Amino acid sequence: MCFLLIQDEAHLLEEMGPRLAPYTLKTLTRKGIEVFLDSQVTRLLPEGAEINHDKVVPT
C-alpha cells in the first residue's frame, strides 16, 4: 500500500509555525509517505493520478 500527501502550498502546516513543517515532513517521509509540495492533481487516469501535468502516480 502506498500513501501520498499532495499539498498545493510550498510548506506543510504553514499556519502552525516555521519549526513544525520540517519536522512533520521528515516524520511523514520516514514513515514511507510520499509528500508532494507545491503540487496539484491535474488529471485522474485509469492507471493513476497525474501530478503537475508531468508525473503519473499509479493507483
CNS distance restraints for C-alpha pairs under 8 A (distance, minus, plus):
assign (resid   2 and name CA) (resid  32 and name CA) 7.94 0.50 0.50
assign (resid   2 and name CA) (resid  33 and name CA) 7.20 0.50 0.50
assign (resid   3 and name CA) (resid  32 and name CA) 7.53 0.50 0.50
assign (resid   3 and name CA) (resid  33 and name CA) 5.15 0.50 0.50
assign (resid   3 and name CA) (resid  34 and name CA) 6.38 0.50 0.50
assign (resid   4 and name CA) (resid  33 and name CA) 5.65 0.50 0.50
assign (resid   4 and name CA) (resid  34 and name CA) 4.83 0.50 0.50
assign (resid   4 and name CA) (resid  35 and name CA) 5.87 0.50 0.50
assign (resid   4 and name CA) (resid  36 and name CA) 7.59 0.50 0.50
assign (resid   5 and name CA) (resid  33 and name CA) 7.10 0.50 0.50
assign (resid   5 and name CA) (resid  34 and name CA) 6.29 0.50 0.50
assign (resid   5 and name CA) (resid  35 and name CA) 4.81 0.50 0.50
assign (resid   5 and name CA) (resid  36 and name CA) 6.15 0.50 0.50
assign (resid   6 and name CA) (resid  35 and name CA) 6.09 0.50 0.50
assign (resid   6 and name CA) (resid  36 and name CA) 4.81 0.50 0.50
assign (resid   6 and name CA) (resid  37 and name CA) 6.29 0.50 0.50
assign (resid   6 and name CA) (resid  38 and name CA) 7.99 0.50 0.50
assign (resid   6 and name CA) (resid  39 and name CA) 6.13 0.50 0.50
assign (resid   6 and name CA) (resid  40 and name CA) 6.46 0.50 0.50
assign (resid   6 and name CA) (resid  41 and name CA) 7.58 0.50 0.50
assign (resid   7 and name CA) (resid  11 and name CA) 7.95 0.50 0.50
assign (resid   7 and name CA) (resid  12 and name CA) 7.37 0.50 0.50
assign (resid   7 and name CA) (resid  35 and name CA) 7.69 0.50 0.50
assign (resid   7 and name CA) (resid  36 and name CA) 6.07 0.50 0.50
assign (resid   7 and name CA) (resid  37 and name CA) 4.94 0.50 0.50
assign (resid   7 and name CA) (resid  38 and name CA) 5.87 0.50 0.50
assign (resid   7 and name CA) (resid  39 and name CA) 5.70 0.50 0.50
assign (resid   7 and name CA) (resid  40 and name CA) 6.87 0.50 0.50
assign (resid   8 and name CA) (resid  37 and name CA) 6.15 0.50 0.50
assign (resid   8 and name CA) (resid  38 and name CA) 4.40 0.50 0.50
assign (resid   8 and name CA) (resid  39 and name CA) 4.66 0.50 0.50
assign (resid   8 and name CA) (resid  40 and name CA) 5.63 0.50 0.50
assign (resid   9 and name CA) (resid  37 and name CA) 6.08 0.50 0.50
assign (resid   9 and name CA) (resid  38 and name CA) 4.53 0.50 0.50
assign (resid   9 and name CA) (resid  39 and name CA) 7.19 0.50 0.50
assign (resid  10 and name CA) (resid  37 and name CA) 5.36 0.50 0.50
assign (resid  10 and name CA) (resid  38 and name CA) 4.59 0.50 0.50
assign (resid  11 and name CA) (resid  21 and name CA) 6.34 0.50 0.50
assign (resid  11 and name CA) (resid  37 and name CA) 6.52 0.50 0.50
assign (resid  11 and name CA) (resid  38 and name CA) 7.59 0.50 0.50
assign (resid  12 and name CA) (resid  21 and name CA) 4.98 0.50 0.50
assign (resid  12 and name CA) (resid  22 and name CA) 7.73 0.50 0.50
assign (resid  12 and name CA) (resid  24 and name CA) 7.31 0.50 0.50
assign (resid  12 and name CA) (resid  25 and name CA) 7.04 0.50 0.50
assign (resid  12 and name CA) (resid  37 and name CA) 7.67 0.50 0.50
assign (resid  13 and name CA) (resid  17 and name CA) 7.32 0.50 0.50
assign (resid  13 and name CA) (resid  20 and name CA) 7.08 0.50 0.50
assign (resid  13 and name CA) (resid  21 and name CA) 5.55 0.50 0.50
assign (resid  14 and name CA) (resid  18 and name CA) 6.74 0.50 0.50
assign (resid  14 and name CA) (resid  21 and name CA) 6.61 0.50 0.50
assign (resid  16 and name CA) (resid  20 and name CA) 6.62 0.50 0.50
assign (resid  16 and name CA) (resid  21 and name CA) 7.76 0.50 0.50
assign (resid  17 and name CA) (resid  21 and name CA) 7.25 0.50 0.50
assign (resid  18 and name CA) (resid  22 and name CA) 7.72 0.50 0.50
assign (resid  19 and name CA) (resid  23 and name CA) 6.86 0.50 0.50
assign (resid  20 and name CA) (resid  24 and name CA) 6.04 0.50 0.50
assign (resid  21 and name CA) (resid  25 and name CA) 6.16 0.50 0.50
assign (resid  22 and name CA) (resid  26 and name CA) 6.11 0.50 0.50
assign (resid  23 and name CA) (resid  27 and name CA) 6.12 0.50 0.50
assign (resid  24 and name CA) (resid  28 and name CA) 6.09 0.50 0.50
assign (resid  25 and name CA) (resid  29 and name CA) 6.08 0.50 0.50
assign (resid  25 and name CA) (resid  35 and name CA) 7.53 0.50 0.50
assign (resid  26 and name CA) (resid  30 and name CA) 6.04 0.50 0.50
assign (resid  27 and name CA) (resid  31 and name CA) 6.31 0.50 0.50
assign (resid  28 and name CA) (resid  32 and name CA) 6.56 0.50 0.50
assign (resid  28 and name CA) (resid  33 and name CA) 5.33 0.50 0.50
assign (resid  28 and name CA) (resid  34 and name CA) 7.60 0.50 0.50
assign (resid  28 and name CA) (resid  35 and name CA) 7.67 0.50 0.50
assign (resid  29 and name CA) (resid  33 and name CA) 5.12 0.50 0.50
assign (resid  29 and name CA) (resid  34 and name CA) 6.18 0.50 0.50
assign (resid  29 and name CA) (resid  35 and name CA) 7.07 0.50 0.50
assign (resid  39 and name CA) (resid  51 and name CA) 6.69 0.50 0.50
assign (resid  39 and name CA) (resid  52 and name CA) 5.97 0.50 0.50
assign (resid  40 and name CA) (resid  51 and name CA) 5.66 0.50 0.50
assign (resid  40 and name CA) (resid  52 and name CA) 5.62 0.50 0.50
assign (resid  41 and name CA) (resid  49 and name CA) 6.50 0.50 0.50
assign (resid  41 and name CA) (resid  50 and name CA) 5.72 0.50 0.50
assign (resid  41 and name CA) (resid  51 and name CA) 4.55 0.50 0.50
assign (resid  41 and name CA) (resid  52 and name CA) 6.32 0.50 0.50
assign (resid  42 and name CA) (resid  49 and name CA) 7.69 0.50 0.50
assign (resid  42 and name CA) (resid  50 and name CA) 5.61 0.50 0.50
assign (resid  42 and name CA) (resid  51 and name CA) 5.54 0.50 0.50
assign (resid  42 and name CA) (resid  52 and name CA) 5.76 0.50 0.50
assign (resid  42 and name CA) (resid  53 and name CA) 5.85 0.50 0.50
assign (resid  43 and name CA) (resid  49 and name CA) 6.05 0.50 0.50
assign (resid  43 and name CA) (resid  50 and name CA) 5.05 0.50 0.50
assign (resid  43 and name CA) (resid  51 and name CA) 7.26 0.50 0.50
assign (resid  43 and name CA) (resid  53 and name CA) 7.58 0.50 0.50
assign (resid  44 and name CA) (resid  48 and name CA) 6.25 0.50 0.50
assign (resid  44 and name CA) (resid  49 and name CA) 4.64 0.50 0.50
assign (resid  44 and name CA) (resid  50 and name CA) 6.09 0.50 0.50
assign (resid  45 and name CA) (resid  49 and name CA) 5.83 0.50 0.50
assign (resid  45 and name CA) (resid  50 and name CA) 7.17 0.50 0.50
assign (resid  47 and name CA) (resid  58 and name CA) 5.69 0.50 0.50
assign (resid  47 and name CA) (resid  59 and name CA) 6.27 0.50 0.50
assign (resid  48 and name CA) (resid  56 and name CA) 5.98 0.50 0.50
assign (resid  48 and name CA) (resid  57 and name CA) 5.27 0.50 0.50
assign (resid  48 and name CA) (resid  58 and name CA) 4.10 0.50 0.50
assign (resid  48 and name CA) (resid  59 and name CA) 4.54 0.50 0.50
assign (resid  49 and name CA) (resid  56 and name CA) 5.42 0.50 0.50
assign (resid  49 and name CA) (resid  57 and name CA) 5.27 0.50 0.50
assign (resid  49 and name CA) (resid  58 and name CA) 6.55 0.50 0.50
assign (resid  49 and name CA) (resid  59 and name CA) 6.90 0.50 0.50
assign (resid  50 and name CA) (resid  54 and name CA) 6.67 0.50 0.50
assign (resid  50 and name CA) (resid  55 and name CA) 5.51 0.50 0.50
assign (resid  50 and name CA) (resid  56 and name CA) 4.26 0.50 0.50
assign (resid  50 and name CA) (resid  57 and name CA) 6.32 0.50 0.50
assign (resid  51 and name CA) (resid  55 and name CA) 5.21 0.50 0.50
assign (resid  51 and name CA) (resid  56 and name CA) 6.15 0.50 0.50
assign (resid  51 and name CA) (resid  57 and name CA) 7.44 0.50 0.50
